[in-house]
Amino acid sequence: MTSRAKIVVAVIAIAVMVVLALAVFWIPREFRHVVDDSYAKWGTAEMIIAFYEDHKRLPANWDDLRPAFVTGSAFPRGGLSFPKIQNLVVVNFDRLGELQRASNEKVLPPVIQARDGRTAHWSGAEPNEMVFEYFHQKPQPEPRRNPRV
């Protein structure tokens, strides 16, 4: 085998190892983050809605949502704890009312977001849309468990 052929084989072998390393380590980790973010945002929207139903006002902070987390055992949260959800999701509680007052779901303010900026969510469970739809009583399809990225 010529030295040029050896170099080509070595480059291909390195490329294959890099791809395998990505497949084994990075892709599953990224997938888990997307799944956790999706569950956390969905659960946060459900807690906000539950709080509003119980108190007829919007929550002011995460402490207001804690009782909804504890009593809402049916809420989808993928096995995430309340502190983990808090760590994954940012809620601008001062702007929650904008979702209640919004007139068009195409231009909703980004009030509930993943802390890391990921926009993935379960189909039918984008959190700002969920809260908006609750206030505007639009029928909502049951969310499917396939994240939209």
C-alpha positions as CSV (number, residue, x, y, z in Angstrom):
1,M,0.0,0.0,0.0
2,T,1.4,3.4,-0.9
3,S,1.9,6.1,1.7
4,R,-0.9,8.2,0.1
5,A,-3.3,5.2,0.4
6,K,-2.2,4.8,4.1
7,I,-3.0,8.4,4.8
8,V,-6.4,8.1,3.2
9,V,-7.2,5.0,5.2
10,A,-6.0,6.7,8.4
11,V,-8.2,9.8,7.7
12,I,-11.2,7.6,7.0
13,A,-10.6,5.6,10.2
14,I,-10.4,8.8,12.3
15,A,-13.6,10.1,10.7
16,V,-15.4,6.9,11.5
17,M,-14.2,7.0,15.1
18,V,-15.4,10.6,15.4
19,V,-18.8,9.7,14.0
20,L,-19.0,6.7,16.4
21,A,-18.0,8.9,19.3
22,L,-20.8,11.4,18.5
23,A,-23.3,8.6,18.1
24,V,-22.4,7.0,21.4
25,F,-21.9,10.0,23.6
26,W,-23.2,13.3,22.2
27,I,-26.4,12.3,20.4
28,P,-28.0,10.4,23.4
29,R,-27.1,13.3,25.7
30,E,-28.6,15.8,23.4
31,F,-31.7,13.7,23.0
32,R,-32.1,13.5,26.7
33,H,-31.8,17.3,27.0
34,V,-34.5,17.8,24.4
35,V,-36.8,15.3,26.1
36,D,-36.2,16.9,29.6
37,D,-36.7,20.4,28.3
38,S,-39.9,19.3,26.5
39,Y,-41.4,17.7,29.6
40,A,-40.3,20.6,31.8
41,K,-41.9,23.3,29.6
42,W,-45.1,21.2,29.3
43,G,-45.3,20.6,33.1
44,T,-44.7,24.3,33.7
45,A,-47.5,25.4,31.5
46,E,-49.8,22.8,33.2
47,M,-48.8,24.1,36.6
48,I,-49.5,27.7,35.6
49,I,-52.9,26.7,34.3
50,A,-53.7,24.7,37.5
51,F,-52.6,27.6,39.6
52,Y,-54.9,30.0,37.7
53,E,-57.8,27.6,38.0
54,D,-57.3,27.3,41.8
55,H,-56.6,31.0,42.5
56,K,-58.2,32.9,39.6
57,R,-54.9,34.9,39.3
58,L,-51.6,34.3,37.7
59,P,-48.7,33.0,39.7
60,A,-46.1,35.5,40.8
61,N,-43.1,33.1,41.2
62,W,-42.0,29.5,41.3
63,D,-43.1,29.2,45.0
64,D,-46.7,29.8,43.8
65,L,-46.4,26.8,41.5
66,R,-44.9,24.3,44.0
67,P,-48.3,23.3,45.3
68,A,-49.6,22.6,41.8
69,F,-46.6,20.4,41.2
70,V,-47.2,18.4,44.4
71,T,-50.9,17.9,43.8
72,G,-50.8,17.5,40.1
73,S,-49.5,14.0,39.9
74,A,-51.1,13.5,36.5
75,F,-49.0,16.4,35.0
76,P,-46.6,15.1,32.4
77,R,-43.1,15.8,33.6
78,G,-41.0,12.8,32.6
79,G,-39.9,12.0,36.1
80,L,-38.5,15.5,36.6
81,S,-38.4,17.0,40.1
82,F,-39.7,20.5,40.8
83,P,-36.1,21.8,41.3
84,K,-35.1,20.2,38.0
85,I,-38.0,21.9,36.2
86,Q,-37.0,25.2,37.8
87,N,-33.5,24.6,36.5
88,L,-34.6,23.8,33.0
89,V,-37.3,26.5,32.5
90,V,-37.3,30.2,32.7
91,V,-40.7,31.9,33.3
92,N,-41.0,35.7,33.1
93,F,-43.8,35.8,35.7
94,D,-44.1,39.6,35.2
95,R,-45.2,38.9,31.6
96,L,-47.6,36.0,32.1
97,G,-50.5,38.4,31.7
98,E,-49.4,39.1,28.1
99,L,-50.4,35.6,27.2
100,Q,-53.8,36.2,28.8
101,R,-54.3,39.5,26.9
102,A,-52.7,38.3,23.6
103,S,-55.1,38.5,20.6
104,N,-53.1,36.4,18.1
105,E,-51.3,33.1,18.9
106,K,-48.9,33.7,15.9
107,V,-47.2,36.5,17.9
108,L,-47.1,35.2,21.4
109,P,-44.4,36.7,23.7
110,P,-41.7,34.2,24.8
111,V,-42.8,34.1,28.5
112,I,-42.0,30.4,29.2
113,Q,-38.7,29.2,27.7
114,A,-36.0,26.6,28.1
115,R,-33.1,28.1,30.1
116,D,-30.7,26.9,27.5
117,G,-32.7,28.4,24.6
118,R,-33.8,25.2,23.0
119,T,-37.2,25.6,21.3
120,A,-38.1,21.9,21.2
121,H,-41.4,20.9,22.7
122,W,-43.9,18.0,22.6
123,S,-46.3,18.3,19.7
124,G,-49.2,20.3,20.9
125,A,-47.4,21.3,24.1
126,E,-45.6,24.6,23.3
127,P,-46.0,26.2,26.7
128,N,-46.8,29.7,25.7
129,E,-49.5,28.4,23.3
130,M,-50.9,26.1,26.0
131,V,-51.4,29.1,28.4
132,F,-52.7,31.3,25.6
133,E,-55.2,28.6,24.5
134,Y,-56.3,28.0,28.1
135,F,-57.3,31.7,28.4
136,H,-58.9,31.8,25.0
137,Q,-60.6,28.4,25.4
138,K,-59.5,27.0,22.1
139,P,-59.7,23.2,22.1
140,Q,-56.3,21.7,22.4
141,P,-55.3,18.4,20.9
142,E,-53.7,15.9,23.3
143,P,-49.9,16.4,23.1
144,R,-48.0,13.6,21.4
145,R,-44.7,12.4,22.8
146,N,-42.5,13.3,19.8
147,P,-40.6,16.5,20.3
148,R,-40.7,19.2,17.7
149,V,-37.3,20.7,17.2
